[in-house]
Amino acid sequence: MTNDHPADFEEIARRFSHLWQALNRGSPETRKILVDRVRDALDRGEARLRDADCEIVANSFMLEALIHDGAATRVYRARHRDLGTFHAIKMPQADHADDPVLRKLMLREAEIGMALRHPHIADTQTVLRLADGRPALVMEWTGSRLAELLQTRSLSFGEITSAMTSVLSGL
C-alpha cells in the first residue's frame, strides 16, 4: 500500500465493485431506485466533507449559501441536485414555523409572483412544503444584487438611470 491511498482503500474498492455489480444486474426500475439512493448518500456525504453543513430541501435542492437573514425569513442560494441549476429559496425562520400570518403572507407572495412575468422581476417558480410544514418559495436565481454592486463601487449616472428604469419597469 502506498502513502497515496487511505489504509482502507481496498475495502472501498471492493464495496464500490459490489455496488456497481448490483446497479448493473437489476431491472431498470430497480437500477433507478438504487442510483437515486446512491446519489442521495453521496449528496449527504458531500455535506459532511465541506467546511459548512449543506442542507437538502425537498430531496431536490442543496442550500449552499445564506443570502439574506431577515427578522422573519431567510433567503438561500440553492442548487438543484439533478439539474445543477441555481435558485433562490425563501423560507420562514424556524422560530416562525407556526406563524399563520407569515405563512399566509408567503403564500400570497407566491401567488402574486407566479402570476407576474417580467424581465426585471425574478420569477417565482414553485412553492415547496418543508418537513416541518413551513412554505418555501423557489425563485429564479439572478446572480448578483444591486446592493452588492453598490458596496464594491460607485455607479455612473448612466448606470443609475438604467437601474432605475429597470426597477420602475418591473413595478
C-alpha positions as CSV (number, residue, x, y, z in Angstrom):
1,M,0.0,0.0,0.0
2,T,1.4,3.4,-1.0
3,N,1.0,6.6,1.0
4,D,-1.2,8.0,-1.7
5,H,-4.2,5.8,-0.6
6,P,-6.0,5.6,2.7
7,A,-5.5,2.4,4.6
8,D,-8.9,1.1,3.8
9,F,-8.7,1.8,0.0
10,E,-9.0,-1.9,-0.9
11,E,-12.2,-2.1,1.2
12,I,-13.7,0.9,-0.5
13,A,-12.8,-0.5,-3.9
14,R,-14.4,-3.9,-3.0
15,R,-17.6,-2.2,-1.8
16,F,-17.7,0.0,-4.9
17,S,-17.3,-3.1,-7.1
18,H,-20.3,-4.8,-5.3
19,L,-22.4,-1.6,-5.7
20,W,-21.5,-1.4,-9.4
21,Q,-22.5,-5.0,-10.0
22,A,-25.8,-4.5,-8.1
23,L,-26.6,-1.5,-10.3
24,N,-25.9,-3.3,-13.5
25,R,-27.7,-6.6,-12.6
26,G,-31.1,-5.2,-11.6
27,S,-34.2,-4.3,-13.7
28,P,-34.4,-0.7,-15.0
29,E,-36.8,0.2,-12.2
30,T,-34.5,-1.3,-9.5
31,R,-31.5,0.4,-11.0
32,K,-33.2,3.7,-11.0
33,I,-34.1,3.3,-7.3
34,L,-30.5,2.2,-6.4
35,V,-29.0,5.1,-8.4
36,D,-31.2,7.6,-6.6
37,R,-30.3,6.2,-3.2
38,V,-26.6,6.3,-4.1
39,R,-27.0,9.9,-5.3
40,D,-28.8,10.8,-2.0
41,A,-26.0,9.2,0.0
42,L,-23.3,11.0,-2.0
43,D,-25.0,14.3,-1.6
44,R,-25.4,13.9,2.1
45,G,-21.7,12.7,2.3
46,E,-20.6,15.8,0.4
47,A,-22.2,17.9,3.0
48,R,-20.1,16.2,5.7
49,L,-16.9,16.8,3.6
50,R,-17.5,20.5,3.3
51,D,-16.4,23.0,5.9
52,A,-20.0,24.2,6.3
53,D,-23.1,22.0,6.6
54,C,-25.2,21.8,3.5
55,E,-28.9,21.2,4.0
56,I,-31.1,19.4,1.4
57,V,-34.6,20.7,0.9
58,A,-37.4,18.6,-0.6
59,N,-34.9,16.0,-1.7
60,S,-34.0,18.2,-4.6
61,F,-32.3,21.4,-3.5
62,M,-29.0,21.9,-1.7
63,L,-28.9,25.1,0.3
64,E,-25.4,26.4,-0.5
65,A,-25.3,30.0,0.9
66,L,-27.4,32.2,3.1
67,I,-28.1,35.3,1.1
68,H,-30.5,37.2,3.4
69,D,-31.2,36.7,7.1
70,G,-34.2,38.8,8.0
71,A,-36.4,39.1,11.1
72,A,-39.0,36.6,9.8
73,T,-37.5,35.0,6.7
74,R,-34.3,33.7,5.2
75,V,-33.2,33.5,1.6
76,Y,-30.7,31.0,0.4
77,R,-28.9,30.3,-2.9
78,A,-29.7,26.7,-3.7
79,R,-28.6,24.3,-6.3
80,H,-30.9,21.7,-7.8
81,R,-29.3,18.3,-7.3
82,D,-30.3,16.8,-10.6
83,L,-30.2,19.8,-12.9
84,G,-27.3,21.8,-11.4
85,T,-29.3,25.0,-11.8
86,F,-29.2,27.8,-9.2
87,H,-32.3,29.1,-7.4
88,A,-33.2,31.4,-4.6
89,I,-35.3,29.8,-1.8
90,K,-37.1,32.0,0.6
91,M,-38.5,30.4,3.8
92,P,-39.7,31.5,7.3
93,Q,-37.2,31.4,10.1
94,A,-37.6,28.2,12.1
95,D,-38.9,30.1,15.1
96,H,-41.7,31.4,12.9
97,A,-42.8,27.9,11.7
98,D,-46.2,28.2,13.4
99,D,-46.9,31.8,12.5
100,P,-50.2,31.7,10.5
101,V,-49.9,35.3,9.4
102,L,-46.4,34.9,7.9
103,R,-47.5,31.6,6.2
104,K,-50.5,33.4,4.6
105,L,-48.3,36.3,3.5
106,M,-45.7,34.0,1.9
107,L,-48.4,32.0,0.1
108,R,-49.9,35.3,-1.1
109,E,-46.4,36.4,-2.3
110,A,-46.1,33.1,-4.2
111,E,-49.5,33.6,-5.9
112,I,-48.6,37.1,-7.0
113,G,-45.1,36.1,-8.0
114,M,-46.4,33.1,-10.1
115,A,-48.7,35.5,-11.9
116,L,-46.1,38.0,-12.8
117,R,-43.7,37.6,-15.7
118,H,-41.3,40.4,-16.5
119,P,-37.6,40.5,-17.4
120,H,-36.8,42.7,-14.4
121,I,-38.6,40.6,-11.8
122,A,-37.2,37.3,-10.5
123,D,-39.7,34.6,-11.4
124,T,-41.4,32.7,-8.6
125,Q,-41.1,29.1,-9.9
126,T,-42.9,27.0,-7.3
127,V,-43.8,26.6,-3.6
128,L,-42.4,23.7,-1.5
129,R,-43.6,22.5,1.8
130,L,-40.7,21.9,4.2
131,A,-40.7,18.8,6.5
132,D,-41.9,21.0,9.4
133,G,-44.8,22.4,7.4
134,R,-43.2,25.8,6.6
135,P,-43.7,27.0,3.0
136,A,-40.6,27.7,0.9
137,L,-40.7,29.8,-2.3
138,V,-38.4,28.7,-5.1
139,M,-37.4,31.6,-7.2
140,E,-35.2,32.3,-10.2
141,W,-31.6,33.0,-9.2
142,T,-30.5,36.3,-10.6
143,G,-26.8,36.0,-9.7
144,S,-25.9,39.4,-8.3
145,R,-27.7,42.1,-6.3
146,L,-27.6,45.8,-6.7
147,A,-26.7,46.2,-3.0
148,E,-23.6,44.1,-3.6
149,L,-22.6,46.1,-6.6
150,L,-23.0,49.4,-4.7
151,Q,-20.7,48.0,-1.9
152,T,-17.9,47.5,-4.5
153,R,-18.1,50.7,-6.5
154,S,-20.0,53.9,-7.3
155,L,-22.3,53.8,-10.2
156,S,-22.2,56.3,-13.1
157,F,-25.2,58.4,-13.9
158,G,-26.0,56.2,-16.9
159,E,-25.9,53.0,-14.7
160,I,-28.1,54.7,-12.1
161,T,-30.6,55.7,-14.9
162,S,-30.6,52.2,-16.3
163,A,-31.1,50.5,-12.9
164,M,-33.9,52.8,-12.0
165,T,-35.6,52.3,-15.4
166,S,-35.4,48.6,-14.9
167,V,-36.8,48.8,-11.4
168,L,-39.7,51.1,-12.4
169,S,-40.4,48.9,-15.5
170,G,-40.7,45.9,-13.2
171,L,-43.1,47.8,-10.9
